[in-house]
Each structure stands twice: as structure tokens, then as C-alpha cells.
């Protein structure tokens, strides 16, 4: 399921699948004379980066291998299953070793658990992209980032695969002046705000006198 979601993400980012075998799919995206590649690989067992590089090179289509941009401009996305997220600590060094290896490809290891798969069961990439921009869901995630929720699973996809573009919703910005005016009106300080605007920058002494006068006028007799 995770592999299908990442496949949808690549297609949504204008990649086309060119070749695939049992564990690996090869993608290309052309823009004018520029070309970018991506490889989506199910990593059943963690291995040394050199062995991983050799395995991908051996299974890559000839058209990729003969293109100079393939080894310079290619993202290798490895999907690795964990029974439980707690197992990550046992494999942390191996995962980081793969991701930090500078040879051949820019590598990402997206590890996931059965609980996370269950959380996003039935969702496609478009829905996950909508979910990740939900501020209320983000606030819940921020307070409990390790809880196995739909949002935490979706967030991991975007954190581990930073080349994905977020679905940013455009909102109409309210001018700060209007926000301030509405706020002071709500707490019945509109007159004080006008006084500060009028005298605050030119005559501090007069401002203080005016504020004191207003305060005294509001005192009960």
C-alpha cells in the first residue's frame, strides 16, 4: 500500500514509470532538455549501501544506464517494513548509513509499521496531501508526534521524501491594522487605541495625561 501511495506521488509530480520488476520501479521526468530520474524499491532487508547501489545498477534499464544524468540526478526511494516502530532503534545505524551514502543516488529510506499502514488504509496520495495541510490535525500531531495516527503516517512520507510538494492552501490575509482595530474594539479599548495612535509618537507627556484623564473619567463617583 505504501508503495502504491509513493507511486501516485511520483505520477502527481510528473514522473512516468518506464520499467519495473518484482521489487523495483524506474521513473523518468522530462522538462525541456532536463531529465530527472527516480527509483522506487521495496527493501525487504537492510544492506550495505554499496550492495544496494550494485543491485539497482544491475536491474536498471539500458536507457537509464546510458544517460549521464541517471547517476547524478536520481532519487532512490527505499520502502522498508518494520513489524513495530520500536524496531527502528535496532536498525537506525543501517538506515542512516544508506541515506548518508553519497554514491550513485540520493537515497531515502521510508520505513513503516503495520499500525501506520492501518492508519492510512484506503487513502490515496491526493487525500494524504490534503490531510497534511490540515492545521487542526497538525496541532494534534505536534502534541503527540509518536502516536500512530493518519497524520503521523502522512507526515512521515513528506518528512522522509522532502522533494514532494506540499498542497499549500492559499488564504486571504487580513491586514494587521484591521486585526488590531477589531481586537481592541472587542475589549472596549477603541478610544484608547485612537489616543495612542494620535499622540503616541509625537507627544508622550500629552499621551500620558490623556490616558490618565480617560481612566479617571471611568472611575465610579
N, C-alpha and C positions, 0 to 999 in steps of 0.2 A: 504493500500500500504506500509506504514512504517513497519507494522508487517511482511509483506512478505519479505521486504528487510532484516530485522533482522533475520528472519528465514533462509534466504540464507546465511547471515553472520555466523550464528551458524553452518550450514551444512558445510560451507567453512572452519570452524575451527574444523572439525571432530566430531561435535555433531550429534547425531541421535535422532530423535523425537520418544519418547516412548509412550506418551499418550497425549490426548488433549480433551478439552471440548469447550464450546462456547467461552470463554474468555481467556483460559489458555492452553499453550502447555508446556510439560515437556520433557527435553532433557537430555541425558547422553553421556559422552565421556570416553571411557576406554583406558588406556595406560599401558599395563602390568598389574600390580596389583593395579595401581592407578585409581581412578574414580572421575570424576568431573560432577557436575550437573548444569543445567540451566533451569530457568523457564521464559517463555515469556508470559506476562499477559497484556491484554488490560484493563487499569484502567479507567473506564468510569467516576468515581467520586473519588476525593481525600478522603482519610480516615485516621484514626489514624493508626500508624504502627502496633499496637497490633491487630487491627481488620484485617488488611491486612495479617499479619502473620497467624492468625487463619483461614482465608479464604483459603489461599494457602495450609495450612496443611490439611484442610478438603477435598480438591479436589485432593491432590497428590495421585498417585497410591501406592498401598501397597508395591510394591518392593522398592520404594523410601523411604517410611516412616520407613521401617525396616533396611535400610542401615545407619550405624552410620555416614557415610560421607555426607549424604544428608543435614543435618542442619549445618554442619561445612564447607562444600566445595560446596556451591551452589550460583549461581548468579541469583537474581530475577530482571528481566528487565521489568519495567512497562512502557507501552506506553500510554501517556495521550494527548488527543486532546484539543487544545485551538482554539477558533474561530479566535483570533488575538494574536500575540505575546505580545501586550501591556497588555494582561490579566495576564501575568506571575507575575507581581508585586502584583496582588491581591492574588496569590496562592503561592508566594515564600516561606513563612514560612512553609506551609504544605508540600511542595515538599522537602525542606531541612530536615524537621522532619523525613520524610520517609527515605531519603537517609542516614541520620546520625544514624538511629536506629541500634543498634549493635546486636539485637536478631535474631536468626534463619538464616538469609540470608544477603549476601552483596547486597544492593539494589541500583538500578539505575532508575531514572525517566526520560525517554526521552519524553519531551513534544514537540509538533509540531503544526504548524498552517496550515490552508488551503493554504496559499500562499507558504509555504515551500513544501507542497505536490505537488503543481502545478509545482514548480521549478524543481523537480526531477522526474516528471511524465515520465514513460517509461524507467527509468534507473533501472538496477539490481545492486546487490551488487558488482559484478566484475567491472562494469563500474564506480561505485562510488569510489571503491578502486583505480582505475586508475586516476579518477578526483582529488582525494585528494593529489596525488603525483605530480600534475601539478604545477610547480613553478610559472608560469605566472598567473595562476588563484589564487594561494595563495597570490601573491603580490597585486592583486586587492582586495581580501578579507581583507588583512591586513590594507589597506587604508580605507575600508568601511565595517567593520565587522558586522554591523547591517543590511546591505542591504540584502533583501530576494533573494539570488541567488542560483544557483545549488551548488556552492562551500560552501556557508554558511550552507546550509541544510546538505550537506555531512560532513562538518567539525563537526557539532553538534553531528552526530552519533558517530564519533570517539572520541570526547571530553567526551561525556556522557557515552560511553562504552569503557573505556580505555583498556580493555582486548583484544580488537580487534587488530590484527596485521596489520600495515601499509604495503602497497605494495611499498617497497623501491627499487628504480631503481639504479642498480649499474652503476657507471660511471668510466671511466678511469681517474685517477688522473694525471695531468701534473706536473712534478717536479717543485718545486718553483724556482730553479735556471734557468730552461728553461723559465719560465714565466717572470722572471726579465730580462733575456737577450733579449727576444722578445720585452718587453716593452721599454727598453732603446734604442733598435735599431729603434723602430718606431719613437722616438723623437730625433733621431740622436745623442745619447749620448753614443754610444757603446765604443768609445775611452776613454771617461771619466770614464766609469764603469770599464774598464780594468785597468786603472791607479789606481783607488780606491782599486780594488782587490789586485793589486801588492804592493802598498805602504801603504795602509790604516792602517794595523795592525802592521807595523814594523817601519815606519819612517814618522811620521806625518809632520815634517818640510819639507821633500822632497816632500811629497804629496801636500802640500800647494803650494810649488814652481812650481810643475808640472802643477797644475790646473791653477795657475796664468799665466804661460807661454802659456798654451793652449788658455786661454781666450784672451791674448794679440795677439796671432797669428791670432785669428778670427776677430780682430778689423779691420775695413777698414783703409787704409793708409790715 
